[in-house]
């Protein structure tokens, strides 16, 4: 009992009490027992994080950085600890992230500091929260939540009330939600006057919040001046930004394929209908003899992907010449092909060969990819690669070749 009482006294009072007790040890226990028992207020407390609801995202700040970062939670984050403190108002408390139906909730109990009441709490305390792994007592973030921010120390600060509390969007900030492809390692954004690299989390997602009225530019987002309190979403799961030195976004799959390791369909130049090998189509002629440079949209097969996609020009295909030919066991996709990779991401082009008449040649040994650049009326420019290297050349338009779509920056 004596130990418990001392624990909750202010430091100076504890020193005075210890001094007085040394003068009369015989009265020590009696004096302590006569003190009134202090009952601290314990309040059930939770912070609800609704899936799919932008106003429920947790916000991070890093030091004096004006930017704020937001990351939504997944099943992998269950049991994450939110450690909350409020000097002079509450004792240090751990809330645990649990799944509640389709939502996530940080749950626990808050013990108020001595002399504080539930009414004080409902009037609002400034509470600082930091994240750690389940069962740990660390203050800095070490979970996947922090991985999105480069494994730095991050803290969340807000004013809570009792019962379920929602974390609302700050009208002074605009929020950018990025969904990236599996091949995107990091990307660059210029926010105001600052250019920085951003790394998506393990789920290839990242939230970034910036002061309202700030201009944002970058390869993966549309250049814009953001409005406070709004959420801007950019779905970039179908393409890759290879960073400085590359002028377009490259899609992750061949046209007609659903994953990077599939060959996809074969197309004659200027034809919008593709054919899978083995369906009996004979690549022997083409009706297109136009010389538009680049191809018009009515002769561009990639229009099937939607607005903004197009075939690459010969100049754009030339930027992939620096890639390395990988055999099936090296590529990571189960087939041979050309891998273009750097710190920002990677693009893989399967060695799908080419088709003439009803036969396919060179699959597994080389790749042929059309550009949108014509060469005369009967040929067009394409990218060719094999184990000896890669280069741009010309080929008869009736030849069935692979097509990889691109998207203009912004």
N, C-alpha and C positions, 0 to 999 in steps of 0.2 A: 504494500500500500504506500509506504514511504517512497519507494522508487517510482511508482506511477505518478504520484503527486509532483515530484521534482521534474519529471519529464516534461510536463506541460507549462511549467513556470517560465517566465522570461529569464534570460541569463543572469541579469543583475539581481533579480529577486532570489534566484537559486543560490547565488553566492552568499547573499545576506543570510538566507535561511541556514545554509551550511555553517556559517560563522556562529550564529546564535545557538545552534544545536550543539556545537562543541563545548559550550559553556555549561550545559546542563543535559548530559546524556540521559539521566534518569527520567527526565520529563519529555524526552524526544518522541517516543511512540505515543504517549498520552496526548501531546499537543497536536500531532498529526491526525490522530483519530477524531479529535474534536473539530477539525476543519470540515466545513460543508463539502459534500461531494459535488464536483462539477460534471454535469452531464452534457456532453457535446452533441450537437445536432448532426445526425446522419441522414442524408437525403438520397433516395434512389435516383440515379441520373443516367441519361442516355443521349447519344447524338445519332440521329437517324441519317443514313446515307442512302437515298433512293436511287436504285439503278435506273439509268436512262433519263434522269432528271438533272439538268445542268446546274440547278441552284443548290444541289446537295454535294457538290464536289468539295474535297478538302483542299485548301489553299496553302501553299508554302511560300515563305520568303527566305532569301539567302542574304544574310548580313545587311548591308546598306543598299543592296541591289533594288532598283525601283520596280523590277519585274516580279510578278508573282507566278507561281507554277501550280498547276492543278492536276491531280491524277485520280481517276475513278478506281474503285475497288473491284476485285474479282474473287472467286472462290479461293484462289491461292493465298489471299491476304487474310483469311479467317485466322483468328487468334493473334493478330497484330495488336500491340499494346499502344494505347494513347496515354501517355503520362501527362497529367495536368497539374499545374501549380498556380497559386495566386498568393503572393506574399502577404501575410497578415490576414488572409481571408479564409483559406482552406488549407488542409494538410495535403501533402503530395499524394496523389491518387492515381491508380492505374485503371483505365477502362479497357475492356477487351472487345475486339471486333467479332461479332457473331452474325450468322445468317438468319434472317427473320423473313421467311417466305422468299420473295424476290428481292428483298431489300437487305442492306447491311446496317448493323447498329452497333455502336460502341456502347457497352453497358458496364455498369459498376455502381459504386456508392461513393458519394462525396462526403467527407467529414469536414465540417466547418471548423475554423479556428475558434479557440475559446472566446466566448462572449458574442460570437456571431449567431444570428438567428436566420430562420428560413425566409423571413421577410427581407432581411438584408440581402440574402442570396437572390431572391426574386427581383430585387431592384437592380441587380446586375453587377458582377465582378469582372474585371479584366483577367481572363484565364489564359495562361500560356500552355500549349500542348505540344509535346514532341513524341515521335514514334520510335518504337523499338521492336525487337522480336519477342515472340511469346515467351513468358517466363524469365525475361532478362530484366536488369535494372539499369540499362543504359539510357542515356538521354538523347544521343544522336541517332539519326535514322540509319538502319542497316538492312531494311527489307527492300523488296523490289520497288517500293514507293520511292526510296531514295536513289535507286539505280537510275531512274529516269532523270535525275538531276546531277548525275556524275558522282554519286556517293558522297555528297557534301552533308553538312549539318543543316537541317531545315526545321523551322518552327512554325506553328500555326497560332495565331493570336486572334481572339474574338471575345465578344461578350455573350455568355450563355444565360439561360434561365432554367429553372427546374423542369422536370418531366422531359418530354421529347423536344429537342431543339433542332431547328433547321438552320443550316449554314447558307445564308443568302448571298446572291451575287452582289458585289460592291458596284454601285453605279458609277464610281470613279474609274472603273476598269472595264475593258472589253476582253472577252475570253475567246481564245482560238483552240479548237479541238482538232488535233491531227491524228489521223489513222494512216499508218504507213505500211508499205509492203514488207514481207519477210526479208527481202533483199536490201532494204534500206537500213544502213548502219547509223548514219547521222545525216543531218542536213543543216544548211545555213539559212538564217533569217536576219534581216536588218530591221531592227525595231527602233524607230527614230534615227538617232545618229550612231547607234551601236550595232555592229555586226558580230554574230556569235554562232557557234555550232550548237545544235540541239540534238540530244540522243533520246529516241523513244524508249519506253520501258520494255520489259520482256514480252508484253502483249502487243508491242509495236504501236502504242498509243502515247500521246502526251497532251497535256493541257498547258497552255501558256496564257497568262493574263498580263495586259499592258495598260498603262494609263490611257484614259479616253482621249481622243484627238490625236493619237500617235499614228504615224504612217508606218505600215508594215510592207516590206518587199522581200521577195525570195522566189526561188524556183518552184517550190511546192505550193505556194499560196498566191492568190490574186493580189496584186498591189492595191492597197486601199488605205484610207484613213478611217480608223475604227471609231465606233460610237459606244459610249459608256453603257454598261448594263446589258450589252448584246453578246450572243454567242455566235461565233463564226466557225463553221465546220468545214474541214478539208479532207475528203476521202482520197487518199493516194495509195490505196492498196493494190492498184493495178499497174503502177509505174514506179520507176526508180530515177532519182536524181543522182547522177554520178559526180556532181560537184563542179568546182571551177574547171574550165576548159571544155565543158560539154554544154551544148547550146539547147538541147531538148531533153525531155523526159522520155525514157525508154520503157515500154510496157514489159511486163515480166514473162509473157508467154507468146508463142507464135500465134498468128491468126488461125483460129479453128482449134486451138489447144486450150486445155483447162489448167495445166501446170507447166512449169518451165522445162520439164524433161520430156514433154510430148512433142512429136514432130508437127502436129497440126495439119492443116490442108495445104495443097499446092495450087498455085495460081499462075495462069498465063498473064503476061503484062497487059494492063489495061482492062482486065476482066474482073468483075466484082464477085463472081461465083467461084468458090474454091472446091476442090475435090480431095477426099482422103484416098490414099493409095489403096488399091484393091477393089475400088468400086467400078472398075471397068472403063473409066473415062480415058479417052485418047487425046493426049496433048500433041496436036499435029498442026493446028492453025489458030489464028486469032483474027477477029474482025476489026480490031483497033489498030489504026495506022496514024493516029494524030501525033502532033509534035508539041503539044502544050508542055511547058516546062515551068513548074512541075505539073503533074497530072491534075486534071480537073476533078472535082469531087465525084462527078458521075462515073468516073473510071477508076476511082480509088476504092479498093476493096475494104479498107479499114473503116469506111463510113458506117459499117455495120456495128462498130463499137460505140457509136454515139458521137455527139458534138465535141469537137476539139481534137479528135484523133485523125491522123493522116499517115501516109507512107513517108519514110525518110528520104531526103534528097541524097544524091551521091556524096556530097560534101559531108553530110551528117553520118553516113555510113563509114566514111573514111576515118572518123574518130574512133571506130571500133577496131581498126587495124592493129592497135597496140595490144589486143587481147592475146591470151595464151590458149593454144589448143590442148584440151584435156581428153584423155581416153575415158571410157565408161567408168572405170574404177576410181578415177581421180576427180571427176567433175562434181560429184556430190548429187547428181541427178540420175544416175544409172545409165546414161548414154554419153557418147562422145560429143564434143562440141567446143565452141569458142567461149572462153570465160574472160570477161572484162571486169576487173575488180580493183577497187581502191578503198581508201578510208571511209568513203561516203556510202558505198554500196557496190552491188555487182549486177551484171547482166550476163545471162547465159543463152547462147544461140546453139541449139542442137544441130549436129551434123546430119541433116535430114536428106542430103543428096538432092537430086532433081528428077523430074519425070519427062520422058519423051515418048509419045504415043501411049501405050499402056504399061510401059516399063519404068521402073525406078532404078536409078543408078547412083552409086556412091554413098548410100545411106550408111552412117557409121564411120565414113572416111572423110567426107567433106560436106560443106554447107554452101547453099546458094540463096541469097536474099535480095529480092528486087528493091530498087530505089524508085523514086517517082520521076527520075530524070531520063528522058528519052535519048536515044542515039540514032539519028536519022528517023526513017519511017518503019523500019522492020526490026530494029534492035533497041535495047534499053540497057541502062547501066545497072550493075548489081555487085554485091559483095560476095567474094569467093574466099573460102578458107579451107585449109587442111593442116596436117601436122607440120608442113613446111612453112606456114605463114598465112597471111591474109592480105588481100588487095582488092581494088575496085577495077572492074573490067566491063565488057559488053557481051550480051548474049541475045540470041533470037527470041523474039517476043512470045512465040508459041510454047516455049519451054516452061514446064510447070515447076515453079520455085516457091520457096517459103517467103512469108511476108511478116515483118515485125513492125508494129505500129509505134509511132511516137506521138508525143503531145507537146505543144509549144509551152515554154516556161510561162508561168502566171496564167 
